[in-house]
Amino acid sequence: MKPLVVFYSRTGVTKQVGEALAQTLDCDSEELLDKKKRSGPLGFARSGRDARGKKLTALEETKHDPALYDLVILGTPIWGGTLSSAMRTYIANNKAKFKGVAFFCTQGGTKNQPLFNEMEALCEQHPVNILALQQKEVKAGAYQEKIRHFVDGLQAPEV
Ligand SMILES: Cc1cc2nc3c(=O)[nH]c(=O)nc-3n(C[C@H](O)[C@H](O)[C@H](O)COP(=O)(O)O)c2cc1C
């Protein structure tokens, strides 16, 4: 299996998980960079509004071609119950190239099934595995066990 971890992170939480996953899997990773300003109170408000409106955004050029990987692991913070604009845009631009997908998210709360359902619909593929982490457990560094479990579940069953 040749995976690629692709993530967007506004404040570093999802990035921490994405980097830990790439390290555990010893694979390439891609951080999505949004050209739209997302920092500060105005950026926060704009992000929530854009997410709820299911708006796309402009991304900086990416480095890796997802068509060259067996599995693309997509990670986003939850915004307004849904995907960050950067991840929505990346999926829209690249879904035809995904051979297999897995999803992860970070969040302040606990509700995440609607997000994963939406990611599945956008990718037009059922994910091999999903992982949801709360911001507080990531910040406390208490997520290695869940990462290990998620990674174990990415292996295709032996035929
Ligand atoms: C605009 C905005 C909307 C958010 N909406 C939700 C939400 O609906 N549910 C939730 O659990 N967390 C929500 N959060 C919290 C983030 O998902 C959480 O802080 C996440 O871990 C941030 O990841 P990041 O540091 O990678 O950007 C929201 C955060 C922002 C900025």
The ligand as an SDF file (V2000), in Angstrom:
LIG
                    3D

 31 33  0  0  0  0  0  0  0  0999 V2000
  -15.1890   28.2740   11.8380 C   0  0  0  0  0  0  0  0  0  0  0  0
  -15.1110   27.0890   12.7570 C   0  0  0  0  0  0  0  0  0  0  0  0
  -16.2260   26.2900   12.9370 C   0  0  0  0  0  0  0  0  0  0  0  0
  -16.1570   25.1530   13.7770 C   0  0  0  0  0  0  0  0  0  0  0  0
  -17.2500   24.3300   13.8600 N   0  0  0  0  0  0  0  0  0  0  0  0
  -17.1580   23.1800   14.5870 C   0  0  0  0  0  0  0  0  0  0  0  0
  -18.2400   22.2500   14.6160 C   0  0  0  0  0  0  0  0  0  0  0  0
  -19.2730   22.4270   13.9750 O   0  0  0  0  0  0  0  0  0  0  0  0
  -18.1030   21.1350   15.3760 N   0  0  0  0  0  0  0  0  0  0  0  0
  -16.9690   20.8630   16.1040 C   0  0  0  0  0  0  0  0  0  0  0  0
  -16.9170   19.8170   16.7630 O   0  0  0  0  0  0  0  0  0  0  0  0
  -15.9020   21.7230   16.0850 N   0  0  0  0  0  0  0  0  0  0  0  0
  -15.9600   22.8650   15.3460 C   0  0  0  0  0  0  0  0  0  0  0  0
  -14.9000   23.7370   15.2880 N   0  0  0  0  0  0  0  0  0  0  0  0
  -13.6810   23.4050   16.0490 C   0  0  0  0  0  0  0  0  0  0  0  0
  -12.5790   22.8150   15.1660 C   0  0  0  0  0  0  0  0  0  0  0  0
  -13.0630   21.7290   14.3940 O   0  0  0  0  0  0  0  0  0  0  0  0
  -11.3990   22.3250   16.0260 C   0  0  0  0  0  0  0  0  0  0  0  0
  -10.9370   23.3770   16.8150 O   0  0  0  0  0  0  0  0  0  0  0  0
  -10.2940   21.7370   15.1840 C   0  0  0  0  0  0  0  0  0  0  0  0
   -9.5470   20.8060   15.9580 O   0  0  0  0  0  0  0  0  0  0  0  0
   -9.3320   22.7910   14.6260 C   0  0  0  0  0  0  0  0  0  0  0  0
   -8.3860   22.1710   13.8120 O   0  0  0  0  0  0  0  0  0  0  0  0
   -7.1630   22.9620   13.1450 P   0  0  0  0  0  0  0  0  0  0  0  0
   -6.2940   23.4790   14.2820 O   0  0  0  0  0  0  0  0  0  0  0  0
   -6.4610   21.9220   12.3660 O   0  0  0  0  0  0  0  0  0  0  0  0
   -7.6790   24.0820   12.3270 O   0  0  0  0  0  0  0  0  0  0  0  0
  -14.9430   24.8610   14.4740 C   0  0  0  0  0  0  0  0  0  0  0  0
  -13.8360   25.6960   14.2900 C   0  0  0  0  0  0  0  0  0  0  0  0
  -13.9060   26.7910   13.4290 C   0  0  0  0  0  0  0  0  0  0  0  0
  -12.6750   27.6430   13.2190 C   0  0  0  0  0  0  0  0  0  0  0  0
  1  2  1  0
  2  3  1  0
  2 30  2  0
  3  4  2  0
  4  5  1  0
  4 28  1  0
  5  6  2  0
  6  7  1  0
  6 13  1  0
  7  8  2  0
  7  9  1  0
  9 10  1  0
 10 11  2  0
 10 12  1  0
 12 13  2  0
 13 14  1  0
 14 15  1  0
 14 28  1  0
 15 16  1  0
 16 17  1  0
 16 18  1  0
 18 19  1  0
 18 20  1  0
 20 21  1  0
 20 22  1  0
 22 23  1  0
 23 24  1  0
 24 25  2  0
 24 26  1  0
 24 27  1  0
 28 29  2  0
 29 30  1  0
 30 31  1  0
M  END
$$$$
